[in-house]
Amino acid sequence: MKSRIAGLVVALALGIFWSPLPADAQQAGKVPRIGILPPGPISERLHLWEGFRQRLRELGYVEGQNIALIFPSAEVRRERLPHLAAELVSLKVDVIVAVGLIGAQAATEATKTIPIVMVGVAADPVGTGLVASLARPGGNITGLTLISSELGGKRLELLKTVVPRVSRIAVLSNPTVQASALQMRETEVAARVLGVQLQSLEVRGPEDFETAFQAATRAGAGALITVDDALIFTHRARTVELAAKSRLPAIYGYWEFVDAGGLMSYAANLVDQYRHAATYVDKILKGAKPVDLPVEQPTKFELVINLKTAKALGLTIPQSVLLRADQVIE
């Protein structure tokens, strides 16, 4: 994995984006172009796009020969997504792969004809108006969602099991994102059932993280849960660092946080999602219409635990939780 990611880093450094196809491919006019619309910096998602590329290779695609991937020309900021989506439309790409709710929304606003494959959408695609239904999406968008009605409750339950005496839990979220509000409501319902108080910590930009954790310390929070969001994912190393500094046991959305030193994560595997997005692209390139491809929800959620972090926090992970874990980092 590291060698493959290193190769992708080289491609990024060389600026291989928005690049024209080779002359022979342009003349043939048969090389499909896949426009990539990420919600944040590519550099923080290298392993995810490598998973996407790997699956394409398994399906018989060779970049530069029978497929071309068009990435943004610079690191992505949320406010530029509508502009980037419009650029992809102007380039007449064959498919747009849009990541996250904000990426999917930008893509659907930019085109009603180019097929769109969404991936990593941590919100209800029906409730947010992206699709008419999961079974029959309607329009030109389909793909994968990360949402599950039980996800917030399960995370809170796991955290309470590991820190049974906790009574106040901080919730880190980005209030500017529609998906965050939906997840917050779900987490609040679970908190009432478990008898814990929630403290909202809001981050709207990179400069807000330090202040948010200071607020958690002042309020006496005893643990932390994060709401799935592109901003928090991009700054996962900083989030984990501040949680450790604040002595807050935390459960995160994805294993990437645990890999960065976080305590626990519980969610669908993002690499698997990106790989499956490549399968959707393949089906569309072979003639399938988005309207005929149901939106898929995750059926398996992975629990990852970092025992080194638990030891540093003075925690003993209950055997019942360890037995449920899909991966334990020691």
N, C-alpha and C positions, 0 to 999 in steps of 0.2 A: 504493500500500500504506500509506504513512504517513497519508494522510487517512482511510482506512478504520479504521486502528488508533486514530487520534485519536478517531473517533466511538465506538469501543468503550470507550476510556478514559473518555469522558463517561458512558456507560452504567454503567460500574463505579462512578464517583464518585457517581452519583445513587442507587446502591443498587438497581438494577433486578434483583432476585433474589427467588426464592421468591414472585414477585408473582402475584396472582390474575389470571385472564383477564378481558378486558372482559366486561361484563354480557351483551351479545348473544351472544358466543361461548360463555359458560357456559350460556346458555339453549339454544342450539342443540346443545350437547354434542358437537360434532363436531371441535373443534380438538384435535389430538393434542398431548400435552405430553411433551417430551423432558427427562428429568432428567440433569444433568451431574454426574459424580463425578470430579473431577480429583485428582491425587496431591499437589498443592502449589499455591502461590499462582497464581490466575488472572492476576494482573498480570505474571507472568513468562512467560505463554503466550498473550498477546493475539493475536499473529500466527497462532498455530495455530488458535485458536477462530474467528478471522476467516476462515481457510481453510475451516473446517467450515461456517460460515454462508454463505460465498460459494457453496459447492457446493449447499447447500440452495436458495439463490435460483435457481441454474441449473436445479434440478430442479422449480422452480415453487412453492416455498414462500415465504410472506411472513409474517414474524413478527408476531404479533398478529392475523393474519387466518385463516391456515390452519395455523399451527403456533406453538407456544410453547416457548421454551427456558428451563429452570429451573436457574439457577446457584446455588451456595452463597451464603449471605448474608454471609459474611466470608471472609477469606483462609484457605486450607485448611492444616491441620496433619495429619500422618499419623495421630496418635492419635485424631483425630475422624472418620476415614473411616467406621467402622462406624455411628456416630451419624448421619452425613450420609446414608449409604445407607438407613438405617431411615426417615429423614425423607422421602426420595424415595418409598419404598414406601408410607408413610402418605398421601402426596399422590396416590397412585394414578396415577403417570405411566404413559405408554404404552410408553416405551422408556427404558432407562438407558444412557448412554454412559459407560463406565468406563475411566479412563486408567491405564495401567501395571499391573503385577502386583498391587500392593497395592490399587489401586482395583477391579480385576476381582475379587479375592478378597473384598473387602468387599461388593461388589454380589451375588455369588453366595451369600454367607452370609446376606444380608438377604432374598433372594427366590428362589424356585424357579419362579415363574410369569411375572413380568414379563420380557419379552425384554431381553437385555443385549448391547450391542455394545462389545467391548473394542477398545482402540486403544493403540499405543505400548507393548505388552507386551514387554519385553526379556528374555524367558525362554521356555522351552519350555512352551507351554500344556498339552501332554499330560503331560510329566514333572512339572509342578506340580499336576496334577489338575484344571485348569480345564475341560478337554474330554476326551472319550473318544478322539477322533482328529481330525486336521485335516480329513479329508474328511467325517466324520460327527460333529460336535461332541457331540451328545447334549445333553439338558437345555435350558436357556433362554439359553445364551450362545454367541456366535460373534464374528467380527470379524477383527482384524489383529494379527499379531505382528511384532516387529522382529528376531527371533532368526534367526541363520544359523550353522551349525556352523563356518564358516570365517572369521567376522568378526574374532575376536580375533587369529587368525593373520595375517590380511591387514594389520591395523593394525600389528602388531608388525613385520611384514616391511617395510612402508612406512617406519616409523620407523627401522629399522636401515639401510635404503637411504639415507635422508637423513642419518643420523648413523652412518656405517659403523663407526667406532671405539668406539662405545658398548659397554660390557660390563655395566653395571648400570642397570636401568630401574626407576623407581618406578611403582607401580600404585596409583592413587587409587580407593578403592571404599568403599561403605557396607556393612559386614558384617551389618547388621541386616536386610538385604533378601535374600530367597532367591535372586533373580535374580543378584545380585552374586557369590554363591558359584559358580554355574554358569559365569558368564563368567570368573571367576578361574581355574577349573580348565582351561578352554579356552586361556586365555592362558599358563598354566604349561606346557601341552603344546607350544605354539608356541615358547616361550622355550627349551625343551630342544633343539628342532630347530635353532634359530638360534644356540645357544651363548651366551645372555645370562642373567645373574642378575636375578631380580625382587626388588624390595623392596616389601612391602605397606605402604601408607599408608591408615589407616582413619579415616573421618569418619562420626560418628553424628549430628552436629548442626553448626550454623553456627560454633560456637565451636571446632571441631576443625581447621579448615582451616589456620590459621596454624601450629599445632603439627605437623601432618602435613608441611608443606613444610620446616619447620625440621629435622625428622627426615631428610628426603630429602637436605638439604644436608650434614648431619653424616655421613651414610652414604656420601657421594660419588656419589650417583646422577647419571647423565649425561643422562637423558631421562625423559620421563613419558608414561604412557598412562592414560586414565581409563576406568573401567567405567561402563556406562550405568546411570544411577540418577536418580530424581526430585530428590533432595537436591542432587546435584552439578549437575544441569541448572538448578535454581533459582538456585544460587550460581555460575553459569558465569562471570560477570564477575569475581568474586573469585578463582575458580580460575585464570583466565587471567592476572590481575594478579599472583598469587603465583608462577605459573610464570615469568613475565617477570622478576620480582624475583629469583628463584632461578636465572635463566639456564638454564632447562630447556626444551629443544626438546620439544614435546608433540604427541601426536595424540589427538584427542577423538572422541566419538561422533557429534556432529552439527554441521552448518555454523553453527549459532547461536554456537558457541564461537569459530569462526574469524571470524565477523562481529564478535565482541566483542574481537578482537585475537589470538586463538589462532593457532598455526602451521598445523595441518592437522586435517582431520576426514575420517572415512570411515564412512559409514552410509547407511541409507535416508533419504529426505527426509521429515521429520516432517509438514510441511505437506501433502504428498501423502497421507500416512497419514490425517490428520484429514479431508481432503476425501473420501477413500474411505470413511471411517467414516460420512459423511453419506449416501453411496450405500447402505450397509447399512441405515441408518435408513429410507431411502425404501422399500427392498424390504420391510422388515418392516411398515411402515405400509400397504403395498399388499397385505399378506396372507401374505408369506413367513414361514416358521417358522425360528428359529435353527438347529434341528436339520438343516434342509435347505440351509443356507448354509455352505459350507466355510470354515474359517479360512484366511486367506491369509498367506503369508510374502512378504517383499520379494524381488523378482527383480532389482532394480537398486540398486546402491550408489554413492553419489556421493563423489568425492574432491575436496575443496576445500582450496586452499592460499593462505596469506597471505604474499606476497613481502615486504611491508613488515616483517612480524615476522621472517621469515627473515633479512633484512638486519640487523635490530637484534640478532639472535643471532649474526651473523657466519657464517651458513650459506649455502651455494650449493645450491639444489635441483637435483638431477640432471635432465638433459633427459628421461631415460626416465620420471621421475616426473611432470614437467610435462606430458608428452604424454598421460599417463593421466588428468590432472585434468579434472573436469567444469567447474570454475570456478577461476579464479586471480584473487585480489584483489591489486591493485597500489597 
